[in-house]
Amino acid sequence: MLGCSSENNSNNQENSNTLHAGVNEIFVQQNIDGSIVSRSVYIRLPEIVDETLNYPVVFFFHGAGGSNLNFLNNPFVVEQINSGQFVGIYPNGYANPGSNGGFWNLGSEPTNANDVEFVDLIFEQLQSYSVLNTAEAYAVGYSNGAGMVNLLGKQTIYFKAIAPLYSQQLTSIGAMESVSDVAVFQLNGEVDNIVPLDGGTSSVGTFMSAEDSALNWVSNMSCNTNSSQSNVTWGAITLDRYEFSSCQNDKVVIYLIARNVGHGWNDTQADEQLYNAIWSFFLQN
């Protein structure tokens, strides 16, 4: 099971200006519905920390009803962190009293938390840690968490690149103009019955089509509208890949369709290649 009780580092440490190798847990105080709520954020550093470096940070946003444990022990992300590529930041969603699990508030979820504000507060707290370079920040999200990174990509200036997995933009987010330039790595399942490839209203919101969502980013970033197209194979998964380049500030938009895949896959080799591709994309942007 996912968890961090076996870690030898200070998983439940009090907030301070010191982070230790491995997993740390900090708490961010936020006013939600008139009450101060203490929200968990895990921070995973390499097993051996080079104190002379300022590590880039990659945020990971879990899906609806999940928690920040869902991404914490992803073996491919842990390998990248332990090789010194970046530090992982894992915020926890929130649910109103009476609901199970955590959510990111995109408009219809059972939470009244202002999650853009929550990310503001996280960045404010991260400034106190000398080993982090918050000017080199990226974000990955799954499902509801992908919706969250789409929202952050439109409404904040924190992230140089985002990777929304298994969710394109809600129509409400698509209507927003980006406040800064951001590179986008969007992955969708061809036969997703939760966030349909062709968009429309589902049980979790009203979505643009995945293609229109990618083209919306292309428009916001003033990219060349002619894409380069190819097919890639990760494990047993075949994907159609569309890349839009010549964007503002050399950003890139990549849109992938995983053929015969729904709201996720169960393929370890494909997972490894996915996270390697995401980090390679982030490095280029």
C-alpha positions in Angstrom: 0.0 0.0 0.0 1.1 3.6 -0.6 2.3 5.4 2.5 5.4 6.7 4.1 5.5 5.1 7.6 8.5 3.1 6.6 10.6 6.2 5.7 13.4 6.9 8.1 13.2 10.7 7.8 11.0 13.2 9.5 7.6 12.5 7.8 5.7 14.3 10.6 8.2 17.1 11.3 7.0 20.4 12.5 7.3 23.2 9.9 10.8 24.7 10.0 13.3 26.1 7.6 15.1 22.7 7.3 14.2 19.8 5.0 15.8 16.4 5.3 16.6 13.7 2.8 13.7 11.6 1.9 10.1 12.4 2.8 9.1 15.5 4.8 5.6 16.5 5.8 4.7 20.2 6.3 1.3 21.7 7.0 -0.2 24.8 5.4 -2.8 26.7 7.3 -5.8 27.9 5.2 -9.1 29.6 6.0 -11.9 27.5 4.6 -15.5 28.5 5.4 -14.4 30.7 8.3 -12.3 27.9 10.0 -8.5 27.5 9.9 -7.7 24.1 8.3 -4.2 22.5 8.5 -3.5 20.9 5.1 -0.8 18.4 4.5 1.9 18.7 1.9 4.6 16.0 1.5 8.0 17.1 0.2 10.3 14.3 -1.1 14.0 15.1 -1.4 16.8 12.8 -2.8 18.2 10.2 -0.5 21.4 12.1 -0.6 20.9 15.9 -0.7 23.5 18.2 -2.3 23.3 21.3 -0.1 25.1 23.3 -2.7 22.2 22.8 -5.2 18.8 24.5 -5.6 16.6 21.7 -6.9 13.7 22.4 -9.3 10.3 21.5 -7.9 7.6 19.3 -9.4 4.1 19.4 -7.9 1.9 16.3 -8.2 -1.9 16.6 -7.8 -3.9 13.4 -7.1 -7.2 12.5 -8.5 -10.7 13.0 -7.0 -11.2 11.2 -3.7 -7.5 10.5 -3.3 -4.7 12.0 -1.3 -1.2 13.2 -1.6 -0.1 9.6 -0.8 -1.3 8.5 -4.3 1.8 10.0 -6.1 4.2 10.0 -3.2 5.8 6.5 -3.8 5.5 6.3 -7.6 8.7 4.3 -8.2 9.6 6.2 -11.4 9.2 9.6 -9.8 11.2 8.4 -6.7 14.0 7.3 -9.0 14.1 10.7 -10.7 14.2 12.4 -7.4 16.9 10.2 -5.9 19.0 10.9 -9.0 18.9 14.6 -8.1 16.7 15.7 -10.9 14.1 17.6 -8.8 12.2 17.7 -5.5 8.7 16.4 -5.4 5.8 18.4 -3.9 2.6 16.6 -3.0 -0.3 18.7 -1.8 -3.4 17.2 -0.3 -6.9 17.9 -1.6 -9.8 18.8 0.7 -13.4 17.6 1.2 -16.2 19.4 3.0 -17.4 17.7 6.2 -19.3 14.4 5.5 -17.4 13.6 2.3 -14.7 11.0 1.8 -11.3 11.7 0.3 -9.8 14.9 -1.1 -10.7 16.9 -4.1 -9.5 19.9 -6.1 -12.2 22.6 -6.3 -12.9 23.2 -10.0 -16.5 24.2 -9.4 -18.6 21.1 -8.8 -16.5 19.1 -6.3 -17.6 18.6 -2.7 -15.2 21.2 -1.4 -15.3 24.9 -0.8 -11.5 25.3 -0.5 -9.9 27.9 -2.7 -7.1 25.7 -4.1 -5.4 28.3 -6.2 -5.0 30.2 -2.9 -3.7 27.0 -1.3 -1.0 26.7 -4.0 -0.1 30.4 -3.3 0.3 29.5 0.4 2.5 26.5 -0.5 4.8 28.6 -2.6 5.0 31.2 0.1 6.1 28.5 2.6 8.6 26.9 0.1 10.5 30.2 -0.1 12.0 29.4 3.3 13.9 26.3 2.1 17.3 27.1 0.7 17.6 23.9 -1.4 14.5 24.6 -3.5 14.4 26.6 -6.7 10.8 27.6 -6.9 11.5 29.7 -10.1 11.9 26.3 -11.8 8.5 24.8 -11.0 6.4 22.2 -12.9 3.1 20.4 -12.2 1.7 17.0 -13.0 -2.0 16.1 -12.3 -4.2 13.0 -12.7 -7.9 13.3 -13.5 -9.3 15.9 -11.1 -5.7 16.8 -10.4 -5.2 17.3 -14.1 -8.1 19.8 -14.0 -6.3 21.5 -11.2 -3.0 21.9 -13.2 -5.0 23.2 -16.1 -6.5 25.9 -13.8 -3.1 26.7 -12.4 -1.7 27.0 -15.9 -4.3 29.6 -16.8 -4.5 31.6 -13.5 -1.0 31.6 -12.0 2.6 32.4 -13.0 4.3 29.7 -11.0 4.7 26.8 -13.5 7.0 26.7 -16.6 5.2 23.6 -17.8 2.3 21.4 -16.8 1.3 17.8 -17.6 -2.5 17.2 -17.3 -3.1 13.4 -17.5 -6.5 12.0 -18.3 -8.4 15.3 -18.3 -8.5 18.1 -20.8 -9.8 21.6 -19.8 -13.3 22.1 -18.4 -15.2 24.6 -20.6 -15.0 27.2 -17.8 -11.2 26.9 -17.7 -10.9 26.9 -21.5 -12.7 30.3 -21.5 -9.9 31.8 -19.4 -6.9 33.6 -20.9 -3.5 32.5 -19.6 -1.7 35.0 -17.4 1.7 33.7 -18.4 3.4 31.4 -20.9 3.3 27.7 -20.0 4.2 24.6 -21.9 1.6 21.8 -21.9 1.9 18.0 -22.1 -1.7 16.7 -22.3 -2.5 13.0 -22.3 -6.0 11.5 -22.9 -7.4 8.0 -23.1 -9.3 7.3 -26.4 -12.1 5.5 -24.7 -12.3 7.4 -21.4 -15.9 7.2 -20.1 -15.2 9.6 -17.2 -13.6 12.5 -19.1 -14.7 11.8 -22.7 -12.2 12.4 -25.5 -14.9 14.3 -27.4 -15.9 16.4 -24.4 -19.4 17.3 -23.3 -21.0 16.9 -19.9 -20.1 13.9 -17.7 -20.5 13.0 -14.1 -17.5 15.1 -13.2 -18.1 18.3 -15.2 -18.5 19.8 -18.7 -15.4 19.5 -20.8 -14.0 20.8 -24.1 -13.0 18.0 -26.5 -9.4 16.9 -25.8 -8.4 18.3 -29.2 -10.0 21.6 -28.6 -8.4 21.8 -25.2 -5.0 21.3 -26.8 -5.8 23.8 -29.5 -6.9 26.3 -26.8 -3.4 26.1 -25.3 -1.9 26.5 -28.8 -4.0 29.7 -29.3 -3.1 31.0 -25.8 0.6 30.4 -26.5 0.5 31.7 -30.1 1.9 28.5 -31.4 2.1 27.3 -35.0 -1.2 25.7 -35.6 0.3 23.1 -37.8 1.3 20.1 -35.7 3.9 17.5 -36.3 2.3 14.1 -35.9 3.7 10.7 -35.0 3.0 7.4 -33.2 4.8 6.3 -30.1 4.7 3.0 -28.2 5.2 2.7 -24.5 5.0 -0.8 -23.2 1.9 -2.3 -24.8 0.3 1.2 -25.3 0.2 2.9 -28.6 -0.3 6.7 -28.7 -0.9 9.3 -31.3 1.3 12.2 -30.7 0.8 15.8 -31.9 3.4 18.5 -31.2 2.8 22.3 -31.7 5.9 24.4 -31.6 7.1 28.0 -32.3 5.1 29.2 -29.3 5.8 32.3 -27.3 9.0 32.1 -25.4 9.9 28.8 -27.1 7.1 26.9 -25.3 5.7 23.7 -26.8 2.3 22.0 -26.6 2.1 18.2 -26.9 -1.2 16.3 -27.1 -1.2 12.5 -26.9 -4.1 10.1 -27.3 -3.6 6.6 -25.8 -5.4 4.2 -28.1 -7.9 1.8 -26.6 -7.2 3.2 -23.2 -9.8 4.5 -20.7 -9.2 6.6 -17.6 -5.7 5.3 -17.1 -3.8 2.1 -17.9 -2.2 -0.8 -16.1 1.2 -1.1 -17.8 4.4 -0.6 -15.7 6.6 -0.1 -18.7 4.3 2.5 -20.2 4.3 4.3 -16.8 8.1 4.4 -16.7 8.2 5.8 -20.3 5.5 8.3 -19.5 7.2 9.8 -16.5 10.6 9.9 -18.3 8.8 11.7 -21.2 7.2 14.2 -18.9 10.5 15.1 -17.1 12.3 15.3 -20.5 9.5 17.7 -21.7 9.8 19.8 -18.5 13.6 20.1 -19.0 13.1 21.4 -22.5 10.6 24.1 -21.3 
